């Protein structure tokens, strides 16, 4: 398996320190799909388990996978502390292979956009299609071109304190959009006193989508009942200026 050069140790720590729980509206939104699923559920790209672990704690049969070993190590540790039995494994979503069939596959937080190559994204959607049981549902969100950064070329930063007294300085630089792909340089520094103990530099890339283009791709893959939904409201359609759109469709 190809090693991942992002979502490493310090990035994972900042992720959990800055996003310890999912937004309440997003969690309730995806939970409603979980409630209606009559079978196994899969969250690819599950990260540190921000959605998966609370759902498992509620008794839902949610499986997961992720390409970041650091993210999964954090997930495993949290599951152990909470005494939760989980079915989560290390795998690139593009290479996902399992004998299970799923009634629901969901990807929150715009993570699908991390697959920046259009052919790989289409192949991944085909993989999801094959993993779904008949009439199974795929639900995921992506960022639109309205999500283009307004702070290109400007460094911004924050400090995150750890329980051991050390802290992490996180600095981010957004680069100009290129071929519908937004890139950000991320620099993380672990600090104790006046000394930097560890530094990580990553480049995160996210594909932004034209809404209709993704609908066409889902149709080509074979999905039906394709619907764009306003985040996170089942009863509303997206507005032209929405930065995030949720897609739902069936096999």
C-alpha positions as CSV (number, residue, x, y, z in Angstrom):
1,X,0.0,0.0,0.0
2,X,1.3,3.5,-0.9
3,X,2.2,5.5,2.2
4,X,0.2,8.6,2.9
5,X,2.2,11.9,3.2
6,X,-0.5,13.8,4.9
7,X,-2.7,13.4,8.0
8,X,0.4,12.5,10.0
9,X,1.0,12.6,13.8
10,X,0.8,16.3,14.6
11,X,-2.0,16.9,12.0
12,X,-4.0,14.2,13.6
13,X,-3.5,15.7,17.1
14,X,-4.7,19.1,15.8
15,X,-7.6,17.5,14.1
16,X,-8.8,16.0,17.4
17,X,-8.0,19.1,19.4
18,X,-9.9,21.4,17.0
19,X,-12.7,19.1,16.1
20,X,-13.3,16.8,19.1
21,X,-17.0,16.2,18.2
22,X,-19.0,16.5,15.0
23,X,-21.2,19.5,14.4
24,X,-24.6,18.7,16.0
25,X,-26.6,19.5,12.8
26,X,-24.3,17.4,10.6
27,X,-24.3,14.5,13.1
28,X,-28.1,14.5,13.3
29,X,-28.3,14.7,9.5
30,X,-26.2,11.6,8.9
31,X,-27.6,9.8,11.9
32,X,-31.1,10.0,10.2
33,X,-29.7,8.0,7.3
34,X,-28.2,5.5,9.7
35,X,-31.5,5.1,11.5
36,X,-33.3,4.1,8.3
37,X,-30.6,1.7,7.1
38,X,-31.6,-1.9,7.6
39,X,-28.2,-3.5,7.4
40,X,-24.5,-2.9,7.6
41,X,-23.2,0.7,7.3
42,X,-19.8,1.9,6.1
43,X,-18.0,5.1,6.7
44,X,-15.0,5.2,4.4
45,X,-12.4,7.9,5.2
46,X,-13.6,7.8,8.8
47,X,-10.5,9.6,10.2
48,X,-10.3,9.6,14.0
49,X,-13.9,8.4,14.4
50,X,-15.6,11.7,15.0
51,X,-18.8,10.3,13.5
52,X,-18.2,6.6,13.7
53,X,-17.5,6.2,17.4
54,X,-20.6,8.1,18.7
55,X,-22.8,6.0,16.2
56,X,-21.2,2.8,17.4
57,X,-21.7,3.9,21.0
58,X,-25.4,4.3,20.2
59,X,-25.5,0.6,19.0
60,X,-25.4,1.1,15.2
61,X,-23.4,-1.4,13.1
62,X,-21.0,1.1,11.4
63,X,-17.8,-0.1,9.9
64,X,-15.0,2.2,8.7
65,X,-11.6,2.5,7.0
66,X,-9.0,5.2,6.4
67,X,-5.7,5.6,4.7
68,X,-4.0,7.4,7.6
69,X,-2.5,5.1,10.2
70,X,-2.1,8.1,12.5
71,X,-5.8,8.9,12.3
72,X,-6.7,5.2,12.9
73,X,-4.3,5.0,15.9
74,X,-6.2,7.9,17.5
75,X,-9.5,6.2,16.7
76,X,-8.4,2.8,18.2
77,X,-7.2,4.6,21.3
78,X,-10.5,6.4,21.8
79,X,-12.5,3.2,21.1
80,X,-10.4,1.4,23.8
81,X,-11.0,4.1,26.3
82,X,-14.7,3.9,25.6
83,X,-14.6,0.1,25.6
84,X,-16.2,0.0,22.1
85,X,-15.8,-3.0,19.8
86,X,-15.2,-1.6,16.3
87,X,-14.7,-3.0,12.8
88,X,-12.3,-0.4,11.3
89,X,-9.3,-1.1,9.1
90,X,-6.4,0.6,7.2
91,X,-7.1,0.9,3.5
92,X,-7.1,3.5,0.7
93,X,-10.7,4.1,-0.2
94,X,-9.7,3.9,-3.9
95,X,-8.6,0.3,-3.3
96,X,-11.4,-0.7,-1.0
97,X,-12.0,-4.5,-1.0
98,X,-14.4,-6.3,1.4
99,X,-16.8,-9.2,1.1
100,X,-19.5,-7.2,3.1
101,X,-22.5,-5.6,1.4
102,X,-23.7,-2.3,2.9
103,X,-27.2,-0.8,3.1
104,X,-25.6,2.7,3.6
105,X,-22.3,4.2,2.7
106,X,-21.7,7.8,4.0
107,X,-18.8,10.2,3.9
108,X,-19.3,13.5,5.9
109,X,-17.0,16.5,6.2
110,X,-16.2,16.8,2.5
111,X,-13.6,14.1,2.7
112,X,-14.5,12.7,-0.7
113,X,-12.9,15.8,-2.2
114,X,-9.5,14.5,-1.0
115,X,-9.6,12.2,-4.0
116,X,-8.5,14.9,-6.5
117,X,-8.0,12.8,-9.6
118,X,-11.4,12.6,-11.5
119,X,-10.9,9.1,-12.8
120,X,-9.9,7.8,-9.3
121,X,-13.0,9.6,-7.9
122,X,-15.2,7.9,-10.5
123,X,-13.6,4.5,-9.8
124,X,-14.2,5.0,-6.1
125,X,-17.9,5.8,-6.7
126,X,-18.1,2.6,-8.8
127,X,-16.5,0.7,-5.9
128,X,-19.1,2.1,-3.5
129,X,-21.8,1.1,-6.0
130,X,-20.5,-2.5,-6.0
131,X,-20.3,-2.6,-2.2
132,X,-23.9,-1.5,-1.7
133,X,-26.8,-4.0,-1.4
134,X,-29.7,-3.6,-3.8
135,X,-31.5,-0.3,-3.1
136,X,-28.6,0.6,-0.8
137,X,-27.9,4.3,-0.4
138,X,-24.7,6.5,-0.8
139,X,-24.7,9.8,1.0
140,X,-21.7,12.2,0.8
141,X,-20.8,15.9,0.7
142,X,-18.5,17.9,-1.5
143,X,-17.3,21.5,-1.6
144,X,-18.4,23.6,-4.6
145,X,-16.4,26.3,-6.4
146,X,-18.1,28.8,-4.0
147,X,-15.7,27.4,-1.4
148,X,-12.7,29.0,-3.0
149,X,-10.4,30.5,-0.3
150,X,-10.6,34.2,0.1
151,X,-7.2,34.3,1.9
152,X,-4.9,33.0,-0.9
153,X,-1.2,33.8,-0.1
154,X,-1.9,34.8,3.5
155,X,-0.6,32.7,6.4
156,X,-3.1,32.1,9.2
157,X,-2.4,30.2,12.4
158,X,-3.6,28.9,15.8
159,X,-2.3,27.3,18.9
160,X,-3.6,24.1,20.4
161,X,-2.7,23.1,24.0
162,X,-2.2,19.5,25.0
163,X,-2.9,18.0,28.4
164,X,0.9,17.5,29.1
165,X,1.6,21.3,28.9
166,X,3.1,21.2,25.4
167,X,1.3,22.9,22.6
168,X,1.1,22.7,18.8
169,X,1.4,25.7,16.5
170,X,-0.6,25.2,13.3
171,X,-0.1,27.5,10.3
172,X,-1.8,27.3,7.0
173,X,-1.3,28.9,3.6
174,X,-3.9,28.6,0.9
175,X,-2.6,28.5,-2.7
176,X,-4.4,29.6,-5.9
177,X,-7.1,27.3,-7.2
178,X,-5.8,25.2,-10.1
179,X,-8.0,22.9,-12.3
180,X,-10.7,23.0,-9.6
181,X,-8.2,21.8,-6.9
182,X,-7.6,23.8,-3.8
183,X,-4.2,23.3,-2.1
184,X,-3.0,24.4,1.4
185,X,0.4,24.2,2.9
186,X,0.1,23.1,6.5
187,X,2.9,23.5,9.0
188,X,2.6,21.9,12.5
189,X,5.2,22.5,15.3
190,X,5.2,20.7,18.6
191,X,6.5,23.2,21.2
192,X,7.7,22.7,24.8
193,X,8.8,25.8,26.6
194,X,10.8,27.8,24.0
195,X,11.9,24.7,22.0
196,X,10.4,23.2,18.9
197,X,10.4,19.4,19.4
198,X,8.9,18.3,16.1
199,X,7.8,19.8,12.8
200,X,5.5,18.5,10.1
201,X,4.8,20.1,6.8
202,X,2.0,18.7,4.6
203,X,0.2,19.8,1.5
204,X,-3.6,19.1,1.5
205,X,-5.4,19.1,-1.8
206,X,-9.2,19.1,-2.2
207,X,-11.2,19.0,-5.4
208,X,-14.1,21.4,-5.7
209,X,-17.0,20.4,-7.9
210,X,-19.5,21.9,-10.3
211,X,-22.7,20.4,-8.9
212,X,-24.2,19.1,-12.1
213,X,-20.9,17.4,-13.2
214,X,-20.9,15.2,-10.2
215,X,-24.6,14.2,-10.8
216,X,-23.6,13.2,-14.4
217,X,-20.8,11.0,-13.0
218,X,-23.1,9.3,-10.5
219,X,-25.5,8.5,-13.4
220,X,-22.6,7.1,-15.5
221,X,-21.6,4.9,-12.6
222,X,-25.2,3.5,-12.4
223,X,-26.7,5.2,-9.4
224,X,-30.4,6.2,-9.4
225,X,-32.6,8.6,-7.4
226,X,-29.7,11.1,-7.4
227,X,-30.6,14.1,-5.4
228,X,-28.7,17.2,-4.2
229,X,-29.6,18.3,-0.7
230,X,-28.8,21.4,1.2
231,X,-26.3,20.8,4.0
232,X,-27.8,19.7,6.4
233,X,-31.4,19.9,5.7
234,X,-33.3,17.1,4.0
235,X,-36.2,19.4,3.0
236,X,-34.3,22.0,1.1
237,X,-32.4,22.1,-2.2
238,X,-29.0,23.8,-2.4
239,X,-28.7,27.5,-3.2
240,X,-26.4,28.6,-6.0
241,X,-24.0,30.2,-3.4
242,X,-23.7,27.1,-1.2
243,X,-20.1,26.1,-0.5
244,X,-21.1,22.5,0.5
245,X,-23.7,20.2,-1.2
246,X,-24.8,16.8,0.0
247,X,-25.5,14.1,-2.6
248,X,-27.7,11.1,-2.0
249,X,-28.4,8.3,-4.4
250,X,-29.3,4.6,-4.6
251,X,-28.0,1.5,-6.2
